[in-house]
Amino acid sequence: MLKFIFYVLFSLGLSFFNVWVMFFGMMIFVVLLMVMELNLFMLNNVSMTLGVDFLGGGLIILSAWICGLMVLASMMIISSNCHSKFFFFINLLLLLFLTLTFSSMDMFYFYFFFESSMVPVLLMIMGWGGQPERIQAGVYLIFYTLLVSLPLFLGIYFILNSSNSVSFYLVSGFSYCFLYFVMILAFLVKMPMYFVHLWLPKAHVEAPVAGSMILAGVMLKLGGYGLMRVLKVVELVGVRLNLYWVIISLIGSLFMSLICFRQIDMKSLIACSSVVHMAMVIGGIMTLNYFGFVGSYVLMIGHGLCSSGLFILVNLIYERTGSRSLMINKGLLNIFPNLTLWWSLLVFANMAAPPSLNLLGEISLMISITAWSWSMLWVLGLVSFLSAGYSLFIYIYSQHGKMMFGVYSLGMIESREYLVLCLHWVPLNLLILKIDYFYLWV
């Protein structure tokens, strides 16, 4: 594992040269190396501090993949030379922190890199965001996440004093209610759970396309990854109290699905749909059963690819029409017929149509949650129905209808942008051929 970390660390020097093609190729190379190195049936290079199992390894591969595509999608920053070297540096620094977070076997290391990964995202939003409201979005992002992080740090320190170890593989069996709450609250906010989700739509709307991609693609998964690691430590309390989080998450996903129908900004609609999917992930993890963990992991990977691709589609339209409003962007089928194909492919994946990973994840989560309580079947059915509804809503309203006068002189879509969309859609739909990998890692 250490060789990948040093590979990314020494690549920081590349950020001072405008070699975006080399950067993109390097990210793909890292992904291929990780895929070849990852072993399904045993832990790789596990020490007391760093190691990779299938859970962390898959998310590291997703991080490297998304970070490479972020550069390919951010040619506006590179072509306008808007501090592009610093943008490369921030991108690589973020990848380094994410790699160290997902490979940390020690709770203190995990906490440090978990919080450090928010700094590059904040710099992206504050530095390359388009509107003055980006300052408020940055404040929301930091205060929501940092407010609940100090109790997590105190909980880790309590575990160290009690058991003389903070390794994920050596600590378990605590039955203190206060420890349960301080250990999981930071991850529920990072997911984000309903009631503490207000920072997410704000951050997405004000972030540049690279910030939205990494937020939707990887940063939300930090919460799910942390819950999967930490619930083992406090599972004795979790058996009794997880009930409340499942109820809040599923009812919240129902409300957020209805809120999606009220959104006019396309970016805000996709951000609210992320809250719906992550609420189902929380519900699956909190059931503490096999299908819940597998379904949550699969849906996190699938949502990371699908939602990131949708944000790129919205950005392509925004760069050409200057607006993300559904009131203005109508009849895009007449202007960009090729792009309509990609809209349909990614929107269908967002509503969990086959053969996407989202379908596999949602089926596993439904099995998990209904096995835990049959009364949740009605809520899950409504959420799935409404998810298909708002996905078709954004597709039909943007692609059909009457075009506004004055949008006829637009730049066409470049082959590079088609490549970025293709590199999101292909793994999203081909990884379902390797279902055995996802179901054998637990």
N, C-alpha and C positions, 0 to 999 in steps of 0.2 A: 504493500500500500504506500510505503514511504516514497517509492520511486515516482509514483504519479503526483504526489504532493510536491516533490522537488522539481518535477517536470513543469508543473504549472508555476511554481515559485520563480524558477529561472527564466520562464517565458515572459515575466513582467518586463524584461528589457525590450521585448518586441513592441511594447506599447508606445515607445518613443519614436517609432517609425510608422509611416502610413502604409503599412503592408497588410491591408485587411484580408487580401486573398490568402496570404500565408497564415494569418490568424485563424481564419475559417478552416483551412486545411488542417491546422494543428489541433483544433477542437475535435474534428472528425477522427483524427488519428488517435487522440486520447480515448474517444468512445470505442474505437475498434480494439485498442489495447485492453481496455477494461472488460469488454465482452469476452475476449479470449482468455483473460486471466481469471474471471469470476468462476468460482466453483460452487455448484448448487448444493452439494451435500455436506460441506464442511466449512468452517470459518477460515478465512484466509488471513494469515499473518496477525493473529490476535495476540496482542500484548495487554498490559494493564491499561494502556492509554489509547492505542490505535489498532483498528482491525476492521475488516469488512465481512459482513454476511450478505445474504441475498437481498435482505431488506435495504440496507444502506447502499449496497453496490448498485442496485437498480436506480436509486435516486441520484447517485453520483453520475451515472451514465446519462440520466435525464438532464442533470444540471449542465454537463459539458455539451450535450446536444443543443439545448436551448441557448446557452451562451454563445455558441458558434453561430446559430441562426440569428441571434440578436444583432450581431455585427453585419450580417448579410442583409438584414431588414432595415438597418439604420444608415443607408447610403445618403440620406438627406444631410445628416450630421457630417459625414465624411466629405461629401462633395462641396458643402458650404464651408468646410474647415472650421466648424464651430467647436473649437477645442477638442478635435478628434483624437489627439494623442492621449489627453487626459481621459477621454471616454474609453479608449482601449484599456488604459490602466485600471479604471474603475471596474470594467468588465472582468478582467483577469483577477483582480483582487476579490471580487464577489465569488468567482468560481473557486478560488483558493479557500475562502471561508466556508463555502457550502461543502466542498470536499472534506475539509477537516471536521465540519459538523456531523456529516453523515458517517464518518469513520471513527468518531470518538467513542471509546468504550468507557471512558471516565466521565462522571457527571459534571465535574468542575470544568473539564475541557469542553464538554458539550455545551454547558451554559455560556462559557466565554465566546465560543465561535457562533453559537446560536444568536447571541446579541450582537456580535460584531458584524454579522451578515446584513443587519439592518442599515448600517452606515453607508455602504455603497449604494443601496437602493434609495436612501434619503438624498444622497448627492445627485443621483440621476434625476429624481423628481425636482429637486430645487435648482439644478443646473440646466437641465434641458427641457423642463416643462414649458408649455406654451403660454399659460395664462398667469396673471398675478395671484390667482387663488392657490397656486402651487405652494406658497408659503404656509397657508392654512392646512393644506393637505399634508405637508411634511410634519407640522405640529401634531396633527391628529395621529399620524403614523407613529411618531416617536412616543407620544404620551400614552396612547392606548397600550402599546407593547411594553414600554418601560415601567408603567405603573404596576403591572402584575408580575414583573420579572424579579423585583427585589424579594417578594415572598418566596419565589422559587429558589433563589440563592440561599435564603435562610433555611429553607427545607433541606437543601443539599447539605448544608453545614450541620444541621441536626442529625441527618443520617450518618455523616462522618463521625460525629461524636458518639453515636449510639452503636455503630457496628464496625468502626475503624476501617471502613472501606466505602468507596463511592463508585465501584465498578458495576456496570449494568448487569453483569453475569454473576456477581457475588452477593448482591443485596436483594432481599425480598422479605415479605412477611410482616410488614409494619401494620399496626391496626389503630393508628391515631387518626381521628377525623380531621384535625387541623392540618396534619401533614398531607392528607389526601387532597384537601382543597388547595393548599399552596403549591403542590406539585403539578396539578393538572390545569390550574386556572390560566397560566401563561400560554399553554398550548391551545386552550379553547379560544382565547382572544386571537391568537395567531391564525387559527383555521380560516375564518372567524366564525364563532357561534352566533346565532341570532341573539339580539340585545347588545352584543359588543361588536357588531359588524360595521358600524358607521364609518370607520376609517377606510374600509376597503373601496367602496364606490368612489369616495373622494380621491383616494390615491390613484386609482385607475384612470379617472377622468383627467387628472392633471399631469399624469406621467407621460413621458415620450413613449414611443412604441416599444423600445427596449425595456423600459421600466415596467410597462404593462405585461410584456411577455414573461419577464422573470418573476414578477409578482404572481401571475396566474399559473405559470409553469412550474415553479419550484418553491417560492417562499411560503405559499399556503400549505405546501406539503410538509414543511418543518413542524407544523402543529400536529399533523397526523402521525408523523414519525416519532415525535416526542411522546405522544400519548401511548403509542405501541410499546415504547421502551419503558415508560415510567409506570404504567398501570400494573406491571408485574410487581413493582415495589410495594404498592398499596392495594393489592387485589383483595385483601381481606375486608377492607372498608368498601372497595368498589362493588363488591357483590351486593351490598345493601343499598348503596347510594347512586349507582350508575343509572338506575331507573329514571331519576329526575332529569338527567342530561339527555337521555334518549327522547323523553317526552318533549322537552324544550326544543331540541334540535328538529324533530319531525314536525311539530306544530309551527316552528319558525320557518322551516322549508316551505310549508304550505302558504304562509303569509308572504314570504319573499317571492314565491311563484306568482302570486296575485299582483305584487308590486311591480314585477317585470312587465306586466301588461300596461302599466302606467308610464313607462319610461319612453322619452322621446329621443334622448341621446343614445346612440347605438352602443357606445363604449360603456355607459352606465348600465344598460340592459344586460350586456355580457358579464359585467362585474357582479350584478345581482344574481345572475344565473350561477355564478361560481359559488355564491353563498348557499344556494339551494343544493348544489352537488356536495359541498363540504359538510353540510348539515347531515346528509345521508351517510357520509363517511364517519362523522362523529357517532351517529346512531349505531353503525356497524361495529365500530371499535368498542363502544361501551357495552355491547352485549357479551363481550368476552368469550366468544366462541370461534370455532375454526373458520367458518364461512364468513363471519364478520371481519376477521383480520384479512383474509384473502381478498374479499370483495373490496375492502377499503384500500388495500394496496393497489389492486388492479385499477380501481376508479381514480386513484390519485395519479397513476401514470397516464391513463387515458385522458383524464381531464387536463393534465398539464400540456399534452400535445394539442388537444382539440381547442381549448380556450386560447392558447397562445396563437394558433392559426387564425381564429376568429378576430383577435385583436389586430393581427396583420391585415386582414381583409378590411376592417374598418379604417385602419391607417392609410391603406391604398386609396380608398375613396376620399378620405380627409385631405390627403396631399393634392388631390386633383380638383375637388369642388370647394375646399375650404370650410366644410361643415360636416358635423357628424349627426345632424338632426334628421330624423325620419320624415319630417315635413318638407325638407328640401331635397334629400336624396331619394328620389322616386324614379321609376322607369329605367333603372341602371341596366336592365336587360337589353335595352335598345342601344346603349353606348358601349358597354363592356360585356358582350355575350359570352366570351370565354371565361370571364371572371365569375359569371353567374353559375357556371359548372362548379367552381371551387366553393362558392357560397353554399350550393346545395349539398355538396359532399361533406363539408364541415358542419353545417347545420343539422344534417341527418345524424352525424356522429354525436352531436351535442344532445340530441333527443334519444340517444342510445339505440340507434338502428343498427342491425347487423351489417357488416361483420366487425364493428368497431370494438375496441377494448371497453368502452363505456357500457356496452350491452352485457358483457361478461361480468363487469363489476357490479352493475345494478341488479342482475339476477342473483348474484351471490349475496348482496346486501339484503335483498327482499327475503331470500331463504333464511338468512340470519335473524332479521328483525321479526319476521312472522313466526319463526320457531320460538323466539323469546316471548312474544305476545301476539295472539291472533287479532286482538283489537286494533293493532297498528296496521293491519292489512288495508283498511279503508283509507287511512292517511297516505300510505305509500301509493295506492292506486290513484288517488287524487293528484299527488305530486307528480307522478309519471305522466298523467294526462295533461296537466298544466305545463309540464316541461316541454312536451310536444307542441302545446299551444303557443307558448311564447317563442319557441324556436321557429315555428312556421310564421309567427307574427312578424319577426324581424326580416325573415326571408321574403315574404310576400310584399310587405310594405316598402322594402328597399328595391326589389327587382321589378315589380310591376307598378302600374299607375302612370300618370301623365308627367312627363319631364318638365322641369322648370325652364322657362326661357332664359337663355344665356349660359347654359352648361354644354354647349355644343363644341367649344374649342378646348378640348382636354388632351393632355398627354396620354398616350396609350400605355398599357401595362408592359413592363419590361420582362425579358426572359428570366432575369435574376429573381424577380418577384414571384414568377411562376415556380421557380426552383425552390424558394423558401416554403411556399404552400405545399409543394409536392413532398418536401422533406418532413413536413408535419403529418401529412395524411398517410403516407406509405407505412411508417412504423405503427401508426395508430390502428391501421386495419390489418397489417400482416402479423403483428405480435400475437394475435388471437390463435394463430397456427401453433404456438408454443404454450398452450394452456397448461401443460404438465409442469412447466417451470414455476408458474404462479401458484399451483396447488400443492407443490411438494416442498416448498421452502420452510413452512411453519414447523 
